[in-house]
Amino acid sequence: MGKSDEALSYAKETLKITEKNNLKDFDLAYAYESMARAYSISGDKDKSEKWYKKARDTEDLITGEKDKEYFILDLNSK
């Protein structure tokens, strides 16, 4: 298994756990961001952009101002 396959596997598992436990806010935004990054390193630009959009759309759900700042900085570092 290559590094991009591992990254995608971990990202999918993170998303699965996040959704199974109905986690929102910071956790959901980062789960989406991890999917975007995993698809980015695998070379699938379309799926990566789809997940970056979902992550950006979810940033408004982050209630803590510092959490939101960290997330936005991370998301914009792509």
C-alpha positions as CSV (number, residue, x, y, z in Angstrom):
1,M,0.0,0.0,0.0
2,G,1.5,3.4,-1.1
3,K,1.4,6.5,1.0
4,S,-1.5,8.0,-0.9
5,D,-3.5,4.8,-0.3
6,E,-2.7,4.9,3.4
7,A,-3.7,8.6,3.6
8,L,-7.0,7.9,1.9
9,S,-7.6,4.9,4.1
10,Y,-7.0,6.9,7.3
11,A,-9.1,9.9,6.0
12,K,-12.0,7.6,5.1
13,E,-11.8,5.9,8.6
14,T,-11.7,9.4,10.2
15,L,-14.8,10.4,8.3
16,K,-16.6,7.2,9.1
17,I,-15.9,7.6,12.8
18,T,-16.9,11.3,12.7
19,E,-20.2,10.5,11.0
20,K,-21.0,7.4,13.1
21,N,-20.6,9.5,16.3
22,N,-22.5,12.4,14.8
23,L,-19.6,14.7,15.5
24,K,-20.0,18.2,14.2
25,D,-18.1,21.5,14.5
26,F,-14.3,21.2,14.4
27,D,-14.3,17.5,14.0
28,L,-16.5,17.4,10.9
29,A,-14.6,20.2,9.3
30,Y,-11.3,18.4,9.8
31,A,-12.6,15.1,8.6
32,Y,-13.6,16.8,5.3
33,E,-10.2,18.5,5.2
34,S,-8.4,15.2,5.6
35,M,-10.4,13.7,2.7
36,A,-9.4,16.7,0.6
37,R,-5.8,16.3,1.4
38,A,-5.8,12.5,0.9
39,Y,-7.4,12.9,-2.6
40,S,-4.9,15.7,-3.4
41,I,-1.9,13.5,-2.7
42,S,-3.5,10.6,-4.7
43,G,-3.7,12.9,-7.7
44,D,-7.5,13.1,-7.9
45,K,-8.0,16.8,-8.2
46,D,-11.8,16.7,-8.8
47,K,-12.4,14.7,-5.6
48,S,-9.9,16.8,-3.7
49,E,-11.7,20.0,-4.7
50,K,-15.1,18.5,-3.8
51,W,-13.9,17.8,-0.3
52,Y,-12.2,21.2,0.1
53,K,-15.5,22.8,-0.8
54,K,-17.3,20.7,1.8
55,A,-14.6,21.6,4.4
56,R,-15.0,25.3,3.5
57,D,-18.8,25.1,3.7
58,T,-18.5,23.5,7.2
59,E,-16.2,26.1,8.7
60,D,-19.2,28.1,9.7
61,L,-20.3,25.3,12.0
62,I,-17.1,25.8,14.1
63,T,-18.2,27.7,17.2
64,G,-14.9,28.4,18.9
65,E,-13.2,31.4,17.4
66,K,-9.7,30.0,18.0
67,D,-10.7,26.6,16.6
68,K,-12.1,28.4,13.5
69,E,-8.9,30.4,13.1
70,Y,-6.7,27.3,13.2
71,F,-9.0,25.4,10.8
72,I,-9.0,28.3,8.3
73,L,-5.2,28.5,8.5
74,D,-4.8,24.8,7.9
75,L,-7.4,24.7,5.1
76,N,-5.7,27.6,3.3
77,S,-2.3,25.9,3.6
78,K,-3.2,23.4,0.8
